[in-house]
Amino acid sequence: MLANSYYLIAHDDRTGRSRLHPRAAGLGLASALLGELMLYGRLRAMTGDLYVVSQEPPGDSLAHTVLDLLIAQPQHREIRTWLAYLAADATDQVGERLLRAGVVEPVTRRKLLSAQTLYLPLSAEQRNTAAWESIRLSEALAHRRSMALNDRALIAVVVATGLTRHVFAGVQEQRECMRQLPAIMASLPDDLVQLVQYTEAAVGSALAVGRR
């Protein structure tokens, strides 16, 4: 699933910590969750607003929860609004989904006055699953393989949130990604293009605020 794949790319498989500023990672996950509903045919985007086009519950419980939120708040349509709202707890929500799927394990780290739960791939099989998400994208672009819509959307969100160097380790691989990005974006439905564009803008704004 789009958000699962993004989570595994955005988090270090040995420490469980985000490879991005936490706010940027949250926005990337929020974008991926909305993208899943677009891929399911439940959600459309028009001129920066989101519209539920089917209320049929998706098979996944988290996607169902997000769809229910959108249905319950029809007065809020702006993509930027939903990115900000979902980003607040998207990391934990997707981490829990990966936990239910057996892809990660919860690790609680205690500080003086608080505790933080991280979601880590602990076994060799889990680590291989996490690492494969980046490897397969890198290889697909390097060999110019045909990619499914889900993976093209994943690459677009990876680039929009600044994760490129964590997927494409070498300078040449990163350049190849950026060379192919216009064609990848052109191949996406307009709904996903809008989502990616608003995600990139939201991440840029969040990081700019953080530097002040």
N, C-alpha and C positions, 0 to 999 in steps of 0.2 A: 504494500500500500504506500501511496505517495508520502504521507507523513512519517510512516515507519522508516522508510528508506532515508528520508531527509534527517531524521533524528540520529540514525546510526552514522551518517556522514558528519553531522554537526557536533558529535560528542566523541571525545577521546576514549578509545576502547580499553584503556588501562586505568585511567583515573575517573572516567565518567563525567569529567568536566566539559563544559561547552568550549568549542574551538573558536567561538565568536563571543562578542559582548553578549551577555545573557538576554538583553532586550532584542538584539538582532536575531538571535536564535529563536526566541519566542515568536517574533514576527514571521520568520521563515516557516516555523511549524504551523502558525495560524494560517498562513497562505496555503500550505500543503493540505490542511484540513478542509479549507474551502475548495481547493482544487479537486479533492476527492469527490466532493458533492457535484462538482461540474462534470467530472469523469463518469459519475454514476447517472448523470442526466437529471439531477434534482435541482440544479441551480444554474442560473444564467446571469451574465453581467451585461449591462447596457449603460453606456456613458457614465461609468464610475459607480453605478448602483447595482445591487444584487436583488434578484427576483427568484423566488421559489417557483419552479415550473412543474414540480411533481412532489406531492406529499407522501408518496409511497415510501415506507421506512426502508433504508438500506439494510443489508444483512449485518453490517458491523455496528456494534453498540455505540461506539464513540461517534461515528458518522451520524447515527440516528439522533444522538444527543445534540450535536451541532445543528442538524436540520430542525429539530424541535425548537431550538433557541431562535433560529431565523423565522420560523413560522409564528412563534409567540410574540415577536417584536417587529411586525411589518412596518412600523413607523420609522424604524432605523434601516436604511438601505445602503448607505455609503460603504464602499469597500474599505476605505480607510478606518471607518468606525468599527467594523467587524474585525479587521486585523488587530486594532488596538485592544479590543475587548477579549478576543480569543487568545492573544499573546500572553495575557496575564497568567494563565495556568496551562497553556498548551504543552509545556515541557513535562509537567507531571502527568497530564492526561495521556499523552502519547507514550510516555515511559511506562505507565500502568498497562497500556494496551500491549506493549512489547513484553511486559512481564507475563501477562495472561497467555501470550503466544509462546512463552518459553524461550524468548530470544535474549533476555537479560535477567539479572537478579537484583533485588534491592539491597543496597549497602547504606547503612545509616552512619553518618559521621557527626559526632557530637562536639560542639564548641562550649565555651563557658556558659552561655545563657541560651543556647539554641541547639537544634539538631537539624541536619539536612539529609534527605534521602536521595541518593544517586542511583541510577540504573545502569548496571555494568554487565557486559558479557564476560562471565567468569570462566566458563569451560572453553576448551579448545574449539569445540564445535560452534559455540556462540560467538567466539572471537572471529572465526572464519566467516561466519554469516555477516558480521558487522563489517569486516574488511572487504568482503566481496562487493558491497554496494559501491564503493569507490572504484574498485578494480574494473568492474564490468563496464562502468560508464567511460572510464579512461580508455579501455581497450576498444569499445564501440566507436569512439571518436577517432582513435588512432588508426583503426582499420576501415573507417568510414562505413561501418555496418548500418544496415537499416535498423531503426529503433522504434519500439512501441511508443504510442502517445504518452503513456505514463512516464517513460524514461526521458522523453524530450521535455516534458513539463518539469521533471526533476532537475535536469541540467539547467533549465531556465531559472528555477528558484535558487539553485546552488550559486549561479553567477550573480543573481540579483542581490543575494545576501552576503557576498564576499567570501564564499567557501571555495573558490576556484582552486587555489593553491593546495588545498587539502585533498582534492580529488585528482588534480593533474600536477604531479610532483615536480616535473621538470619544466624549464622555461619554454622549451619547444612544444611540450604538450599543452601548456597554457595558451600559447599563441595559436595552436591548432584549434583549441576550443573556441577562442574568440573569432577565428576565421569562419568557423562553422556556425557560430551563434546566430547570425542574421538569417541563415536558411532554416535553422531550428525554430526560431521565433516565427518566421513566415509560415511554417507548417502547423503551428498551433491554432486552434480555434480562437476567435476574437475574445471570447470570455476569458480564456487562460492568459492571453496576451495582456489584457487589461489588469488581471490579477497580478501578474508578474511586474508590470510597470508600477502599480500602486505599492507593491511590496518593496521594490527597489527605492521608491521615494520615501516610504515610511522608515526603512532602515537608515537611509541617509539622514533623515530628520532626527531620528533617535540618537545616532552617533554624534551628530552635530551638537545636540543638547548636552550629551555626556562630556563633550570636550570643553564646554564653557566653564 
